[in-house]
Amino acid sequence: RAVIFAKWLVETFGNNFLSCGPIIDVAGGRGDVAFELQVNHSISTILIDPREQKLNKKQYLKITNNKNTIKCPDHIKKLFDNQMWDSEEYNQLLKNISVVVGMHPDEATEQIIDFALKFDKPFAIIPCCVFAHTNQWRNRLTKCGNAVRTYEQFIDYLFDKVIEKQSKQIESNCGNIQKTYLNFHGRNIVLFRLYKTII
């Protein structure tokens, strides 16, 4: 999945644009997407996830056998939230990224969109879990006023949220939100928006 998503990111956003600033991979778990982008596509990527990054055997060997030419993505072991975005330590870094991405980022899904809207950044996410009964998100409603309980409702909710918030911005450097599907089993819908210069 990480290989397919990374390849799609490069094909969709373009190598030149992605190389303008680091990509941030939010809630990337083991760091597979970040590894693919940085090691196999030579695009600077930063993993943001409070959990430890764990290379699989193939990744470990690739890094070990090429110590002088490639390195693992940088890893910031923090929660991706408002506190981090506005901190002196990370604010400047985050303002200079090219795009924020997340593949099945679980609880961080909506935060990725909120960050992208706040800082007017392109994004690409593959939503997964809805967390319909978690207190933090229990009151989410679709445009029709229904509680967000299913995956399909969650996709619609995120899509509509971006349209509504972006319509209230005086001017945005990004285009409208789009949706596509990747060729792998499981949750494979990508929600994304591009920088206007690459639309």
C-alpha atoms as a printed R data frame, in Angstrom:
    type eleno elety resid chain resno       x      y       z
1   ATOM     1    CA   ARG     A     1   0.000  0.000   0.000
2   ATOM     2    CA   ALA     A     2   2.763  2.440   0.907
3   ATOM     3    CA   VAL     A     3   4.506  1.787  -2.420
4   ATOM     4    CA   ILE     A     4   1.294  2.490  -4.364
5   ATOM     5    CA   PHE     A     5   0.436  5.608  -2.362
6   ATOM     6    CA   ALA     A     6   3.956  7.050  -2.656
7   ATOM     7    CA   LYS     A     7   3.993  6.429  -6.410
8   ATOM     8    CA   TRP     A     8   0.584  8.096  -6.751
9   ATOM     9    CA   LEU     A     9   1.782 11.128  -4.753
10  ATOM    10    CA   VAL     A    10   4.775 11.618  -7.049
11  ATOM    11    CA   GLU     A    11   2.687 11.173 -10.201
12  ATOM    12    CA   THR     A    12  -0.100 13.482  -8.965
13  ATOM    13    CA   PHE     A    13   1.807 16.308  -7.285
14  ATOM    14    CA   GLY     A    14   4.986 16.041  -9.321
15  ATOM    15    CA   ASN     A    15   8.548 15.536  -8.148
16  ATOM    16    CA   ASN     A    16   9.472 19.199  -8.581
17  ATOM    17    CA   PHE     A    17   6.640 20.465  -6.389
18  ATOM    18    CA   LEU     A    18   7.147 17.839  -3.684
19  ATOM    19    CA   SER     A    19  10.833 18.721  -3.537
20  ATOM    20    CA   CYS     A    20  10.063 22.405  -2.793
21  ATOM    21    CA   GLY     A    21   9.743 21.592   0.891
22  ATOM    22    CA   PRO     A    22   9.622 18.462   2.985
23  ATOM    23    CA   ILE     A    23   6.536 16.281   2.903
24  ATOM    24    CA   ILE     A    24   5.101 15.492   6.310
25  ATOM    25    CA   ASP     A    25   3.644 12.020   6.793
26  ATOM    26    CA   VAL     A    26   1.277 12.184   9.766
27  ATOM    27    CA   ALA     A    27   0.476  9.170  11.940
28  ATOM    28    CA   GLY     A    28   2.508  7.023   9.585
29  ATOM    29    CA   GLY     A    29   3.066  4.251  12.115
30  ATOM    30    CA   ARG     A    30   6.058  2.202  11.001
31  ATOM    31    CA   GLY     A    31   6.963  4.946   8.550
32  ATOM    32    CA   ASP     A    32   6.458  2.964   5.344
33  ATOM    33    CA   VAL     A    33   5.107  5.888   3.277
34  ATOM    34    CA   ALA     A    34   7.834  8.235   4.525
35  ATOM    35    CA   PHE     A    35  10.461  5.588   3.743
36  ATOM    36    CA   GLU     A    36   9.145  5.097   0.211
37  ATOM    37    CA   LEU     A    37   9.113  8.812  -0.514
38  ATOM    38    CA   GLN     A    38  12.521  9.614   0.921
39  ATOM    39    CA   VAL     A    39  14.523  6.483   0.137
40  ATOM    40    CA   ASN     A    40  12.956  5.277  -3.103
41  ATOM    41    CA   HIS     A    41  11.832  8.619  -4.592
42  ATOM    42    CA   SER     A    42  14.553 10.885  -3.108
43  ATOM    43    CA   ILE     A    43  12.027 13.382  -1.695
44  ATOM    44    CA   SER     A    44  12.682 14.802   1.761
45  ATOM    45    CA   THR     A    45  10.002 13.492   4.122
46  ATOM    46    CA   ILE     A    46   9.365 13.842   7.841
47  ATOM    47    CA   LEU     A    47   7.371 11.293   9.816
48  ATOM    48    CA   ILE     A    48   5.237 12.763  12.603
49  ATOM    49    CA   ASP     A    49   3.998 10.080  14.965
50  ATOM    50    CA   PRO     A    50   4.411  9.604  18.725
51  ATOM    51    CA   ARG     A    51   5.142  5.904  18.199
52  ATOM    52    CA   GLU     A    52   8.539  4.413  17.421
53  ATOM    53    CA   GLN     A    53   9.435  3.997  13.766
54  ATOM    54    CA   LYS     A    54  10.134  0.347  12.940
55  ATOM    55    CA   LEU     A    55  11.891 -0.639   9.748
56  ATOM    56    CA   ASN     A    56  11.082 -4.009   8.258
57  ATOM    57    CA   LYS     A    57  13.942 -6.325   7.265
58  ATOM    58    CA   LYS     A    58  14.058 -5.158   3.642
59  ATOM    59    CA   GLN     A    59  14.139 -1.481   4.657
60  ATOM    60    CA   TYR     A    60  16.784 -2.092   7.316
61  ATOM    61    CA   LEU     A    61  19.050 -3.860   4.845
62  ATOM    62    CA   LYS     A    62  18.644 -1.110   2.265
63  ATOM    63    CA   ILE     A    63  19.649  1.535   4.793
64  ATOM    64    CA   THR     A    64  22.508 -0.569   6.206
65  ATOM    65    CA   ASN     A    65  23.945 -1.367   2.788
66  ATOM    66    CA   ASN     A    66  23.756  2.256   1.605
67  ATOM    67    CA   LYS     A    67  24.735  4.222   4.720
68  ATOM    68    CA   ASN     A    68  26.692  6.836   2.778
69  ATOM    69    CA   THR     A    69  24.018  7.613   0.204
70  ATOM    70    CA   ILE     A    70  20.589  7.283   1.847
71  ATOM    71    CA   LYS     A    71  19.116  7.841   5.279
72  ATOM    72    CA   CYS     A    72  15.838  7.223   7.052
73  ATOM    73    CA   PRO     A    73  13.287 10.037   7.116
74  ATOM    74    CA   ASP     A    74  13.498 12.345  10.118
75  ATOM    75    CA   HIS     A    75  11.034 11.365  12.825
76  ATOM    76    CA   ILE     A    76   9.238 13.798  15.139
77  ATOM    77    CA   LYS     A    77   7.703 11.830  17.998
78  ATOM    78    CA   LYS     A    78   4.807 14.169  18.704
79  ATOM    79    CA   LEU     A    79   1.045 14.279  18.420
80  ATOM    80    CA   PHE     A    80  -0.010 16.287  15.369
81  ATOM    81    CA   ASP     A    81  -2.271 18.921  16.923
82  ATOM    82    CA   ASN     A    82  -2.776 22.661  17.371
83  ATOM    83    CA   GLN     A    83  -0.266 22.773  20.176
84  ATOM    84    CA   MET     A    84   2.426 21.420  17.885
85  ATOM    85    CA   TRP     A    85   1.422 23.577  14.887
86  ATOM    86    CA   ASP     A    86   1.635 26.791  16.889
87  ATOM    87    CA   SER     A    87   4.774 25.968  18.862
88  ATOM    88    CA   GLU     A    88   7.923 27.998  18.231
89  ATOM    89    CA   GLU     A    89   9.834 24.764  17.777
90  ATOM    90    CA   TYR     A    90   7.812 23.465  14.822
91  ATOM    91    CA   ASN     A    91   5.787 26.379  13.425
92  ATOM    92    CA   GLN     A    92   8.374 27.492  10.868
93  ATOM    93    CA   LEU     A    93   9.071 23.940   9.701
94  ATOM    94    CA   LEU     A    94   5.374 23.245   9.158
95  ATOM    95    CA   LYS     A    95   4.830 26.482   7.249
96  ATOM    96    CA   ASN     A    96   7.495 25.444   4.736
97  ATOM    97    CA   ILE     A    97   6.256 21.953   3.879
98  ATOM    98    CA   SER     A    98   5.149 21.065   0.363
99  ATOM    99    CA   VAL     A    99   2.244 18.771   1.300
100 ATOM   100    CA   VAL     A   100   0.814 16.926   4.303
101 ATOM   101    CA   VAL     A   101  -0.142 13.270   3.795
102 ATOM   102    CA   GLY     A   102  -1.582 10.409   5.779
103 ATOM   103    CA   MET     A   103  -2.379  6.809   4.902
104 ATOM   104    CA   HIS     A   104  -4.926  5.377   7.352
105 ATOM   105    CA   PRO     A   105  -3.978  8.031   9.934
106 ATOM   106    CA   ASP     A   106  -6.791  7.028  12.323
107 ATOM   107    CA   GLU     A   107  -7.428  9.727  14.958
108 ATOM   108    CA   ALA     A   108  -5.211 12.212  13.074
109 ATOM   109    CA   THR     A   109  -7.342 12.164   9.904
110 ATOM   110    CA   GLU     A   110  -9.357 15.274  10.642
111 ATOM   111    CA   GLN     A   111  -6.335 17.052  12.126
112 ATOM   112    CA   ILE     A   112  -4.536 16.699   8.793
113 ATOM   113    CA   ILE     A   113  -7.413 18.456   7.043
114 ATOM   114    CA   ASP     A   114  -7.665 21.100   9.774
115 ATOM   115    CA   PHE     A   115  -3.940 21.802   9.466
116 ATOM   116    CA   ALA     A   116  -4.113 22.015   5.668
117 ATOM   117    CA   LEU     A   117  -7.004 24.476   5.863
118 ATOM   118    CA   LYS     A   118  -5.400 26.593   8.579
119 ATOM   119    CA   PHE     A   119  -2.070 26.936   6.771
120 ATOM   120    CA   ASP     A   120  -3.465 26.750   3.213
121 ATOM   121    CA   LYS     A   121  -1.516 23.603   2.299
122 ATOM   122    CA   PRO     A   122  -2.144 20.818  -0.197
123 ATOM   123    CA   PHE     A   123  -2.936 17.432   1.356
124 ATOM   124    CA   ALA     A   124  -3.608 13.808   0.491
125 ATOM   125    CA   ILE     A   125  -5.203 11.397   2.939
126 ATOM   126    CA   ILE     A   126  -6.558  7.869   2.799
127 ATOM   127    CA   PRO     A   127  -9.122  7.815   5.623
128 ATOM   128    CA   CYS     A   128  -9.776  4.570   7.432
129 ATOM   129    CA   CYS     A   129 -11.391  4.291  10.859
130 ATOM   130    CA   VAL     A   130 -14.405  6.455  11.701
131 ATOM   131    CA   PHE     A   131 -14.218  6.335  15.531
132 ATOM   132    CA   ALA     A   132 -17.952  7.051  15.573
133 ATOM   133    CA   HIS     A   133 -18.373  6.350  19.287
134 ATOM   134    CA   THR     A   134 -15.321  8.221  20.556
135 ATOM   135    CA   ASN     A   135 -16.394 11.205  22.662
136 ATOM   136    CA   GLN     A   136 -14.160 13.586  20.744
137 ATOM   137    CA   TRP     A   137 -16.007 12.951  17.451
138 ATOM   138    CA   ARG     A   138 -19.419 11.722  18.559
139 ATOM   139    CA   ASN     A   139 -21.101 14.981  17.556
140 ATOM   140    CA   ARG     A   140 -19.884 15.084  13.944
141 ATOM   141    CA   LEU     A   141 -22.777 15.587  11.530
142 ATOM   142    CA   THR     A   142 -23.109 15.191   7.778
143 ATOM   143    CA   LYS     A   143 -24.417 18.075   5.654
144 ATOM   144    CA   CYS     A   144 -27.859 16.464   5.933
145 ATOM   145    CA   GLY     A   145 -27.672 16.516   9.739
146 ATOM   146    CA   ASN     A   146 -27.060 12.796  10.237
147 ATOM   147    CA   ALA     A   147 -24.524 11.535  12.756
148 ATOM   148    CA   VAL     A   148 -21.310 10.317  11.119
149 ATOM   149    CA   ARG     A   149 -21.308  6.585  11.784
150 ATOM   150    CA   THR     A   150 -20.210  4.820   8.587
151 ATOM   151    CA   TYR     A   151 -17.100  5.031   6.427
152 ATOM   152    CA   GLU     A   152 -19.132  6.470   3.549
153 ATOM   153    CA   GLN     A   153 -20.565  9.181   5.809
154 ATOM   154    CA   PHE     A   154 -17.065  9.962   7.083
155 ATOM   155    CA   ILE     A   155 -15.781 10.473   3.540
156 ATOM   156    CA   ASP     A   156 -18.716 12.783   2.739
157 ATOM   157    CA   TYR     A   157 -18.230 14.675   6.014
158 ATOM   158    CA   LEU     A   158 -14.526 15.318   5.322
159 ATOM   159    CA   PHE     A   159 -15.217 16.285   1.710
160 ATOM   160    CA   ASP     A   160 -17.970 18.738   2.676
161 ATOM   161    CA   LYS     A   161 -15.900 20.172   5.517
162 ATOM   162    CA   VAL     A   162 -13.140 21.204   3.113
163 ATOM   163    CA   ILE     A   163 -15.600 22.716   0.622
164 ATOM   164    CA   GLU     A   164 -17.346 24.710   3.363
165 ATOM   165    CA   LYS     A   165 -14.173 25.978   5.039
166 ATOM   166    CA   GLN     A   166 -12.417 26.793   1.766
167 ATOM   167    CA   SER     A   167 -15.445 28.734   0.495
168 ATOM   168    CA   LYS     A   168 -15.030 31.092   3.459
169 ATOM   169    CA   GLN     A   169 -11.387 31.816   2.706
170 ATOM   170    CA   ILE     A   170 -10.800 35.093   0.863
171 ATOM   171    CA   GLU     A   171  -8.068 33.578  -1.256
172 ATOM   172    CA   SER     A   172  -6.472 30.162  -1.323
173 ATOM   173    CA   ASN     A   173  -3.344 28.867  -3.031
174 ATOM   174    CA   CYS     A   174  -4.988 25.457  -3.351
175 ATOM   175    CA   GLY     A   175  -7.642 24.051  -5.633
176 ATOM   176    CA   ASN     A   176 -10.842 22.239  -4.681
177 ATOM   177    CA   ILE     A   177 -10.853 18.929  -2.859
178 ATOM   178    CA   GLN     A   178 -10.891 15.852  -5.102
179 ATOM   179    CA   LYS     A   179 -11.430 12.135  -4.632
180 ATOM   180    CA   THR     A   180  -9.866  9.121  -6.310
181 ATOM   181    CA   TYR     A   181  -9.260  5.423  -5.667
182 ATOM   182    CA   LEU     A   182  -5.987  3.525  -5.404
183 ATOM   183    CA   ASN     A   183  -5.499 -0.009  -6.632
184 ATOM   184    CA   PHE     A   184  -5.231 -1.991  -3.404
185 ATOM   185    CA   HIS     A   185  -7.603 -3.891  -1.115
186 ATOM   186    CA   GLY     A   186  -9.176 -2.242   1.901
187 ATOM   187    CA   ARG     A   187  -9.842  1.444   2.455
188 ATOM   188    CA   ASN     A   188  -8.446  2.959  -0.738
189 ATOM   189    CA   ILE     A   189 -10.209  6.311  -1.235
190 ATOM   190    CA   VAL     A   190  -7.846  9.283  -1.447
191 ATOM   191    CA   LEU     A   191  -9.091 12.758  -0.590
192 ATOM   192    CA   PHE     A   192  -6.703 15.429  -1.797
193 ATOM   193    CA   ARG     A   193  -6.232 18.962  -3.027
194 ATOM   194    CA   LEU     A   194  -3.462 20.329  -5.193
195 ATOM   195    CA   TYR     A   195  -1.572 23.578  -5.231
196 ATOM   196    CA   LYS     A   196  -3.070 25.779  -7.960
197 ATOM   197    CA   THR     A   197   0.138 25.949  -9.966
198 ATOM   198    CA   ILE     A   198   0.017 22.189 -10.595
199 ATOM   199    CA   ILE     A   199  -3.699 21.861 -11.392
